[in-house]
Amino acid sequence: ESRWPFLFGAIIVPSLIQVVILPFLPESPRYLLLEKHNTSKAEKAFQRFLGKDDVSHEIEEVLAESRVQRNTKMVSILQLLRTRAVRWQIVTVVVTMGCYQLCGLNAV
């Protein structure tokens, strides 16, 4: 019983290890390319992750995916419910999640 504070203090060790290691890890290539618009750092990060020199194909894939996402139109919940093709999938998921919350499984 007297050792509980040590148990709660044990989380300090992994967090300190993470703080020490974090500056040496590269940032995400997608983040560098799409958010920071820094192609050279993104290329270096891809090279480090993938271990190959030519990463132009991967950079083009990320840029193409970004273009597709930008062209995707966002729809509201009401528009989804009005669409006959996805209405039953949404109703099924909502009912399933509602039953999951009400059945008491979370309490177990």
N, CA, C and O of each residue as an XYZ file, in Angstrom:
432
protein
N       0.809     -1.186      0.000
C       0.000      0.000      0.000
C       0.861      1.262      0.000
O       0.481      2.274     -0.589
N       1.988      1.206      0.642
C       2.849      2.383      0.712
C       3.609      2.625     -0.596
O       4.232      3.674     -0.762
N       3.564      1.668     -1.517
C       4.326      1.795     -2.771
C       3.493      2.343     -3.934
O       4.009      2.440     -5.047
N       2.247      2.696     -3.721
C       1.414      3.247     -4.771
C       2.012      4.506     -5.406
O       1.948      4.639     -6.628
N       2.576      5.416     -4.654
C       3.178      6.590     -5.301
C       4.290      6.219     -6.277
O       4.477      6.896     -7.288
N       5.021      5.163     -5.988
C       6.074      4.728     -6.911
C       5.473      4.158     -8.200
O       6.021      4.345     -9.286
N       4.349      3.467     -8.066
C       3.668      2.938     -9.243
C       3.190      4.074    -10.144
O       3.362      4.013    -11.362
N       2.600      5.092     -9.564
C       2.155      6.233    -10.354
C       3.338      7.038    -10.892
O       3.227      7.651    -11.954
N       4.445      7.048    -10.198
C       5.633      7.759    -10.655
C       6.409      7.014    -11.722
O       7.283      7.596    -12.363
N       6.108      5.728    -11.931
C       6.832      4.937    -12.923
C       6.608      5.440    -14.346
O       7.420      5.162    -15.229
N       5.542      6.162    -14.579
C       5.263      6.688    -15.917
C       6.283      7.749    -16.317
O       6.402      8.075    -17.498
N       7.000      8.277    -15.373
C       8.008      9.297    -15.668
C       9.128      8.742    -16.528
O       9.645      9.446    -17.395
N       9.516      7.486    -16.304
C      10.644      6.901    -17.037
C      10.367      6.834    -18.543
O      11.190      7.333    -19.311
N       9.246      6.239    -19.017
C       9.017      6.230    -20.461
C       8.845      7.623    -21.060
O       9.255      7.869    -22.194
N       8.243      8.528    -20.303
C       8.064      9.875    -20.850
C       9.397     10.602    -20.993
O       9.586     11.346    -21.956
N      10.305     10.408    -20.076
C      11.633     11.017    -20.207
C      12.402     10.418    -21.384
O      13.095     11.135    -22.107
N      12.279      9.113    -21.571
C      12.926      8.476    -22.724
C      12.369      9.051    -24.018
O      13.125      9.310    -24.954
N      11.079      9.251    -24.083
C      10.460      9.819    -25.274
C      10.927     11.253    -25.517
O      11.193     11.627    -26.659
N      11.027     12.043    -24.481
C      11.466     13.435    -24.631
C      12.907     13.495    -25.130
O      13.255     14.378    -25.913
N      13.739     12.568    -24.686
C      15.139     12.554    -25.119
C      15.261     12.095    -26.567
O      16.070     12.642    -27.316
N      14.475     11.103    -26.975
C      14.584     10.530    -28.319
C      13.873     11.388    -29.370
O      14.297     11.401    -30.525
N      12.834     12.086    -29.012
C      11.994     12.812    -29.955
C      12.748     13.760    -30.893
O      12.426     13.777    -32.081
N      13.715     14.538    -30.447
C      14.395     15.437    -31.389
C      15.174     14.716    -32.486
O      15.483     15.327    -33.509
N      15.496     13.451    -32.309
C      16.274     12.714    -33.294
C      15.405     11.997    -34.326
O      15.927     11.449    -35.297
N      14.107     11.995    -34.131
C      13.203     11.350    -35.064
C      12.797     12.326    -36.160
O      12.573     13.505    -35.888
N      12.701     11.843    -37.401
C      12.276     12.745    -38.491
C      10.781     13.011    -38.417
O      10.018     12.219    -37.863
N      10.381     14.128    -38.979
C       8.958     14.435    -39.036
C       8.317     13.616    -40.146
O       9.003     13.043    -40.992
N       7.013     13.574    -40.127
C       6.275     12.820    -41.136
C       6.487     13.447    -42.508
O       6.363     14.662    -42.660
N       6.805     12.630    -43.504
C       6.982     13.197    -44.853
C       5.713     13.854    -45.386
O       5.784     14.877    -46.066
N       4.557     13.274    -45.083
C       3.296     13.872    -45.529
C       3.097     15.251    -44.903
O       2.673     16.191    -45.575
N       3.408     15.365    -43.610
C       3.270     16.641    -42.925
C       4.215     17.678    -43.540
O       3.822     18.816    -43.797
N       5.452     17.273    -43.768
C       6.424     18.202    -44.343
C       6.021     18.642    -45.744
O       6.209     19.799    -46.119
N       5.471     17.719    -46.508
C       5.133     18.026    -47.893
C       3.835     18.820    -48.007
O       3.770     19.799    -48.751
N       2.804     18.405    -47.276
C       1.499     19.022    -47.465
C       1.258     20.233    -46.573
O       0.621     21.196    -46.999
N       1.751     20.198    -45.358
C       1.501     21.305    -44.429
C       2.603     22.359    -44.480
O       2.326     23.557    -44.535
N       3.847     21.905    -44.461
C       4.974     22.837    -44.440
C       5.434     23.243    -45.839
O       6.179     24.211    -45.992
N       4.986     22.498    -46.869
C       5.383     22.749    -48.264
C       6.905     22.742    -48.424
O       7.464     23.560    -49.154
N       7.557     21.821    -47.743
C       9.010     21.702    -47.795
C       9.350     20.382    -48.475
O       9.427     19.340    -47.824
N       9.553     20.434    -49.789
C       9.777     19.228    -50.576
C      11.113     18.580    -50.255
O      11.207     17.353    -50.217
N      12.140     19.374    -50.024
C      13.461     18.793    -49.772
C      13.502     18.018    -48.452
O      14.073     16.929    -48.393
N      12.902     18.571    -47.397
C      12.865     17.844    -46.125
C      11.971     16.612    -46.221
O      12.271     15.576    -45.628
N      10.874     16.722    -46.967
C       9.995     15.564    -47.156
C      10.722     14.465    -47.907
O      10.570     13.285    -47.590
N      11.507     14.844    -48.894
C      12.287     13.866    -49.654
C      13.315     13.174    -48.759
O      13.490     11.958    -48.835
N      13.987     13.941    -47.919
C      14.959     13.352    -46.986
C      14.280     12.413    -45.996
O      14.823     11.357    -45.670
N      13.100     12.789    -45.517
C      12.370     11.936    -44.576
C      11.929     10.646    -45.251
O      12.029      9.572    -44.657
N      11.439     10.737    -46.496
C      11.076      9.528    -47.235
C      12.294      8.633    -47.432
O      12.209      7.418    -47.258
N      13.417      9.230    -47.791
C      14.639      8.445    -47.987
C      15.046      7.744    -46.698
O      15.491      6.596    -46.725
N      14.895      8.420    -45.590
C      15.271      7.829    -44.309
C      14.316      6.689    -43.929
O      14.748      5.650    -43.431
N      13.017      6.895    -44.169
C      12.037      5.871    -43.829
C      12.142      4.651    -44.746
O      12.104      3.510    -44.284
N      12.273      4.904    -46.044
C      12.224      3.819    -47.016
C      13.588      3.218    -47.316
O      13.667      2.089    -47.799
N      14.657      3.943    -47.043
C      16.001      3.429    -47.273
C      16.388      3.357    -48.742
O      17.205      2.519    -49.123
N      15.821      4.213    -49.564
C      16.214      4.257    -50.972
C      16.388      5.710    -51.402
O      15.843      6.628    -50.789
N      17.161      5.892    -52.470
C      17.501      7.249    -52.897
C      16.406      7.909    -53.724
O      16.144      9.102    -53.565
N      15.762      7.143    -54.608
C      14.747      7.724    -55.478
C      13.369      7.579    -54.843
O      12.796      6.489    -54.836
N      12.845      8.666    -54.316
C      11.538      8.656    -53.667
C      10.551      9.559    -54.401
O       9.526      9.946    -53.841
N      10.858      9.893    -55.644
C       9.990     10.788    -56.408
C       8.609     10.172    -56.626
O       7.608     10.888    -56.651
N       8.549      8.842    -56.784
C       7.264      8.175    -56.975
C       6.388      8.350    -55.730
O       5.195      8.626    -55.856
N       6.956      8.196    -54.541
C       6.197      8.350    -53.301
C       5.715      9.786    -53.122
O       4.589     10.013    -52.680
N       6.555     10.744    -53.459
C       6.173     12.155    -53.350
C       5.018     12.455    -54.299
O       4.083     13.167    -53.934
N       5.078     11.917    -55.512
C       3.990     12.116    -56.466
C       2.698     11.468    -55.979
O       1.617     12.021    -56.178
N       2.799     10.294    -55.338
C       1.610      9.641    -54.798
C       0.947     10.494    -53.718
O      -0.275     10.634    -53.691
N       1.759     11.059    -52.833
C       1.227     11.899    -51.752
C       0.565     13.145    -52.340
O      -0.513     13.542    -51.897
N       1.202     13.759    -53.330
C       0.625     14.953    -53.954
C      -0.666     14.626    -54.699
O      -1.617     15.406    -54.661
N      -0.705     13.475    -55.378
C      -1.920     13.070    -56.089
C      -3.048     12.799    -55.102
O      -4.190     13.187    -55.345
N      -2.741     12.142    -54.001
C      -3.758     11.887    -52.984
C      -4.273     13.185    -52.387
O      -5.463     13.310    -52.096
N      -3.391     14.142    -52.205
C      -3.795     15.443    -51.676
C      -4.730     16.152    -52.650
O      -5.713     16.763    -52.231
N      -4.433     16.077    -53.942
C      -5.302     16.698    -54.946
C      -6.684     16.057    -54.933
O      -7.691     16.756    -55.036
N      -6.741     14.728    -54.806
C      -8.028     14.037    -54.771
C      -8.811     14.454    -53.536
O     -10.019     14.678    -53.624
N      -8.153     14.564    -52.391
C      -8.837     14.959    -51.161
C      -9.363     16.384    -51.249
O     -10.443     16.680    -50.738
N      -8.609     17.267    -51.891
C      -9.061     18.644    -52.027
C     -10.298     18.744    -52.907
O     -11.136     19.621    -52.702
N     -10.418     17.839    -53.901
C     -11.551     17.867    -54.821
C     -12.766     17.129    -54.271
O     -13.832     17.153    -54.886
N     -12.621     16.475    -53.122
C     -13.734     15.745    -52.534
C     -14.681     16.723    -51.848
O     -14.265     17.568    -51.055
N     -15.955     16.589    -52.171
C     -16.956     17.488    -51.604
C     -17.437     16.933    -50.269
O     -17.774     15.754    -50.171
N     -17.469     17.765    -49.259
C     -17.960     17.365    -47.949
C     -19.481     17.431    -47.953
O     -20.076     18.342    -48.529
N     -20.099     16.454    -47.302
C     -21.560     16.435    -47.213
C     -21.965     16.474    -45.747
O     -21.211     16.063    -44.865
N     -23.158     16.972    -45.509
C     -23.653     17.050    -44.136
C     -24.316     15.726    -43.754
O     -24.509     14.848    -44.595
N     -24.654     15.603    -42.490
C     -25.317     14.398    -42.007
C     -26.696     14.258    -42.656
O     -27.112     13.156    -43.014
N     -27.393     15.370    -42.802
C     -28.711     15.315    -43.442
C     -28.619     14.862    -44.892
O     -29.464     14.101    -45.362
N     -27.597     15.326    -45.601
C     -27.412     14.888    -46.983
C     -27.095     13.393    -47.039
O     -27.536     12.698    -47.954
N     -26.338     12.903    -46.070
C     -26.054     11.472    -46.024
C     -27.318     10.667    -45.779
O     -27.541      9.638    -46.417
N     -28.140     11.136    -44.858
C     -29.373     10.418    -44.550
C     -30.372     10.472    -45.699
O     -31.189      9.563    -45.848
N     -30.317     11.514    -46.505
C     -31.210     11.617    -47.660
C     -30.762     10.737    -48.816
O     -31.561     10.412    -49.694
N     -29.500     10.351    -48.825
C     -28.972      9.501    -49.890
C     -29.397      8.061    -49.627
O     -29.028      7.466    -48.615
N     -30.159      7.526    -50.530
C     -30.719      6.193    -50.338
C     -29.630      5.118    -50.299
O     -29.797      4.115    -49.605
N     -28.541      5.293    -51.011
C     -27.497      4.271    -51.114
C     -26.783      4.018    -49.786
O     -26.336      2.898    -49.535
N     -26.667      5.033    -48.934
C     -25.923      4.850    -47.682
C     -26.798      4.939    -46.432
O     -26.303      4.782    -45.316
N     -28.091      5.189    -46.614
C     -28.970      5.380    -45.458
C     -28.987      4.152    -44.545
O     -28.854      4.289    -43.329
N     -29.148      2.964    -45.110
C     -29.252      1.764    -44.276
C     -27.934      1.418    -43.599
O     -27.936      0.877    -42.494
N     -26.818      1.716    -44.232
C     -25.534      1.487    -43.577
C     -25.387      2.385    -42.360
O     -24.907      1.947    -41.315
N     -25.796      3.633    -42.492
C     -25.690      4.575    -41.376
C     -26.632      4.169    -40.248
O     -26.248      4.189    -39.079
N     -27.854      3.805    -40.593
C     -28.816      3.385    -39.568
C     -28.297      2.137    -38.853
O     -28.402      2.041    -37.630
N     -27.746      1.195    -39.588
C     -27.208     -0.027    -38.989
C     -26.079      0.278    -38.015
O     -26.035     -0.278    -36.917
N     -25.179      1.149    -38.406
C     -24.055      1.505    -37.530
C     -24.552      2.236    -36.288
O     -24.077      1.963    -35.185
N     -25.492      3.153    -36.445
C     -26.003      3.909    -35.300
C     -26.719      2.985    -34.324
O     -26.521      3.094    -33.114
N     -27.548      2.078    -34.832
C     -28.260      1.154    -33.959
C     -27.275      0.216    -33.260
O     -27.407     -0.044    -32.064
N     -26.297     -0.287    -33.998
C     -25.301     -1.172    -33.394
C     -24.529     -0.472    -32.286
O     -24.348     -1.037    -31.207
N     -24.077      0.739    -32.534
C     -23.325      1.475    -31.510
C     -24.221      1.841    -30.325
O     -23.760      1.835    -29.184
N     -25.485      2.156    -30.578
C     -26.408      2.450    -29.486
C     -26.638      1.223    -28.604
O     -26.645      1.323    -27.377
N     -26.827      0.067    -29.240
C     -26.998     -1.170    -28.465
C     -25.736     -1.503    -27.694
O     -25.804     -1.977    -26.560
N     -24.608     -1.264    -28.288
C     -23.337     -1.532    -27.612
C     -23.217     -0.675    -26.349
O     -22.746     -1.159    -25.320
N     -23.633      0.576    -26.415
C     -23.564      1.459    -25.254
C     -24.568      1.038    -24.174
O     -24.284      1.156    -22.982
N     -25.730      0.552    -24.588
C     -26.788      0.244    -23.635
C     -26.697     -1.173    -23.050
O     -27.365     -1.463    -22.058
N     -25.893     -2.050    -23.638
C     -25.878     -3.436    -23.181
C     -25.028     -3.639    -21.935
O     -25.100     -4.707    -21.327
N     -24.237     -2.674    -21.535
C     -23.444     -2.792    -20.321
C     -22.070     -3.371    -20.527
O     -21.363     -3.653    -19.560
N     -21.677     -3.555    -21.774
C     -20.357     -4.112    -22.057
C     -19.229     -3.181    -21.614
O     -18.159     -3.641    -21.217
N     -19.471     -1.878    -21.684
C     -18.453     -0.928    -21.228
C     -18.218     -1.028    -19.734
O     -17.099     -0.817    -19.265
N     -19.258     -1.348    -18.985
C     -19.118     -1.455    -17.542
C     -18.286     -2.661    -17.159
O     -17.597     -2.638    -16.139
N     -18.338     -3.714    -17.958
C     -17.576     -4.920    -17.664
C     -16.121     -4.615    -17.858
O     -15.277     -5.490    -17.666
